[in-house]
Structures are given as structure tokens and as C-alpha cells.
Amino acid sequence: MIFAGAVLICLGLLSIFAQSGSFLEHRRLQALKHHGVDGQAVYAFHEYVTNSHRVFLDICLPEGQPRARFHEYMQALPGPEGTVVPVVYDSRKPKRAKVGVRAELDYEFELVSVLLLGAGGLVLIGIGTVLCLIGALV
């Protein structure tokens, strides 16, 4: 019984670790949805990464603020260097930005992943802990 509990705890930890990237992306998109500002960014340059491009963009901030550059992975380039694209950025942390407009931000897929894998992982850890305690008492 202790072995089964330990296996369930390991599976729960693995599940929580697997969803950590989705959790961070969900939090970033949620912050952009609530505190984001629609703006523009200028396509600066790109690097080719396996099957996609890491595109670096400079956000057009109001005068007097330091330059903010962020990158996003894209399948296709937005155009020639210097192309202006719509962007949503957090005025508190402009480097956390996403190409697009605020009304189109959707983080439902990440939320489902976080709820299924995260909550499922916590349940597995709880059941595994109970099985280990019962096995230790018996």
C-alpha cells in the first residue's frame, strides 16, 4: 500500500510539473487581459528556431520611458523589418507583451490545462498520502 501511495504521489508531482508552463502562460495572459494596454510594436529582427521564428519586437512606448523589447515565437514573419504590428502590453512591465489586440486575448486553453493537470495532480498527491499513512499504520 505504501508503494502504491508513493507511485500516486510521484504521478501527482509529475502532473503538477507538466502543467507549470501552462500556469505561467495563463497568469501572463490573465494579467494582460486585466491590465493590458493596446499599442504598437516594431518588428526588429528574428532568429530561426526549429520549425518557427523567434521574433523580437520593440514596443512603441510614450516619450521618456525606456525602450522595451520582447520576443514571441511565430510560424511566419510579420513582414519585413520595421513592420508595425498591434500589441498588448502591461504598462507596469512592458516586456510582458503579446502580439494582437486586447479584445482577442484568450487564455481558456491554458486554464483548462491548469485545472485538469494541476487539480488532478493535487488529488493524486492527497490520495497517495492517505494510502501511505494507512499503509504505515497497518
C-alpha positions as CSV (number, residue, x, y, z in Angstrom):
1,M,0.0,0.0,0.0
2,I,2.9,2.3,0.7
3,F,4.4,1.6,-2.7
4,A,1.1,2.4,-4.4
5,G,0.8,5.7,-2.4
6,A,4.4,6.6,-3.4
7,V,3.6,6.0,-7.0
8,L,0.5,8.1,-6.9
9,I,2.4,10.9,-5.2
10,C,5.1,10.8,-7.9
11,L,2.4,10.9,-10.6
12,G,0.8,13.9,-8.9
13,L,4.1,15.7,-8.7
14,L,4.8,14.9,-12.4
15,S,1.3,16.2,-13.3
16,I,1.9,19.5,-11.5
17,F,5.3,19.9,-13.0
18,A,3.9,19.2,-16.5
19,Q,1.3,22.0,-16.2
20,S,3.7,24.6,-14.8
21,G,4.3,26.1,-18.2
22,S,0.6,26.4,-18.9
23,F,0.1,28.0,-15.5
24,L,2.7,30.7,-16.2
25,E,1.3,31.4,-19.6
26,H,-2.2,31.6,-18.1
27,R,-1.1,34.1,-15.5
28,R,0.7,36.2,-18.1
29,L,-2.4,36.3,-20.4
30,Q,-4.7,37.0,-17.5
31,A,-2.6,40.0,-16.4
32,L,-2.6,41.3,-19.9
33,K,-6.3,40.9,-20.2
34,H,-6.9,42.9,-16.9
35,H,-4.0,45.4,-17.0
36,G,-3.0,45.4,-20.7
37,V,-2.9,48.4,-23.0
38,D,-3.3,48.2,-26.7
39,G,-0.4,49.6,-28.5
40,Q,2.0,49.1,-31.4
41,A,5.4,47.4,-31.8
42,V,8.0,47.5,-34.5
43,Y,9.5,44.2,-35.8
44,A,13.2,44.5,-35.1
45,F,14.8,41.1,-36.2
46,H,14.3,37.4,-35.9
47,E,16.2,34.2,-35.2
48,Y,15.2,30.9,-36.8
49,V,14.3,28.3,-34.2
50,T,13.3,24.7,-35.1
51,N,10.1,25.0,-37.2
52,S,9.4,28.5,-36.1
53,H,10.9,32.0,-35.7
54,R,11.8,33.9,-32.5
55,V,10.6,37.4,-33.5
56,F,12.0,40.3,-31.5
57,L,9.8,43.4,-31.3
58,D,10.3,46.9,-29.9
59,I,7.2,48.4,-28.2
60,C,6.4,52.0,-29.0
61,L,6.2,53.5,-25.5
62,P,5.3,57.1,-24.6
63,E,8.2,59.6,-24.6
64,G,10.6,59.4,-21.7
65,Q,10.2,55.7,-20.9
66,P,13.0,53.2,-21.6
67,R,12.8,51.0,-24.6
68,A,11.1,47.7,-24.1
69,R,11.9,44.7,-26.3
70,F,10.1,41.3,-26.2
71,H,10.1,38.2,-28.3
72,E,7.4,35.9,-29.4
73,Y,7.5,32.6,-31.3
74,M,5.8,32.7,-34.7
75,Q,5.4,30.3,-37.6
76,A,5.5,33.2,-40.2
77,L,7.3,36.5,-40.0
78,P,5.0,39.6,-39.7
79,G,6.7,41.2,-42.7
80,P,9.9,43.0,-43.5
81,E,11.9,44.5,-40.6
82,G,10.4,47.7,-39.5
83,T,6.8,46.5,-39.9
84,V,4.4,47.8,-37.2
85,V,2.1,45.2,-35.6
86,P,-0.6,45.6,-32.9
87,V,0.5,44.5,-29.5
88,V,-0.9,44.3,-26.0
89,Y,1.5,45.2,-23.2
90,D,1.3,45.7,-19.5
91,S,2.2,49.3,-18.7
92,R,3.8,48.2,-15.4
93,K,6.0,45.6,-17.1
94,P,6.2,46.3,-20.9
95,K,8.5,43.4,-21.6
96,R,5.5,41.1,-20.9
97,A,3.6,41.6,-24.2
98,K,1.8,39.7,-26.8
99,V,1.1,40.4,-30.4
100,G,-2.6,41.1,-31.1
101,V,-5.3,43.2,-29.5
102,R,-6.7,43.0,-26.0
103,A,-10.2,42.0,-27.0
104,E,-8.9,38.9,-28.8
105,L,-6.8,37.6,-25.8
106,D,-7.9,34.1,-25.0
107,Y,-6.4,32.0,-22.2
108,E,-9.1,29.3,-21.9
109,F,-6.9,26.5,-23.2
110,E,-4.3,27.2,-20.5
111,L,-7.0,27.4,-17.8
112,V,-8.3,24.0,-18.8
113,S,-4.8,22.6,-18.7
114,V,-4.1,24.1,-15.3
115,L,-7.4,22.9,-13.9
116,L,-7.1,19.3,-15.2
117,L,-3.5,18.6,-14.6
118,G,-3.0,20.8,-11.5
119,A,-6.1,19.8,-9.7
120,G,-5.7,16.2,-10.8
121,G,-2.1,16.3,-9.5
122,L,-3.2,17.6,-6.1
123,V,-5.8,14.9,-5.9
124,L,-3.3,12.2,-6.7
125,I,-0.9,13.6,-4.1
126,G,-3.7,13.6,-1.5
127,I,-4.8,10.0,-2.3
128,G,-1.2,8.9,-2.3
129,T,-0.5,10.5,1.1
130,V,-3.6,8.8,2.6
131,L,-2.5,5.4,1.2
132,C,1.0,5.9,2.7
133,L,-0.5,6.8,6.1
134,I,-2.8,3.8,6.1
135,G,0.0,1.5,5.0
136,A,2.2,2.8,7.8
137,L,-0.5,2.4,10.4
138,V,-1.4,-1.2,9.3
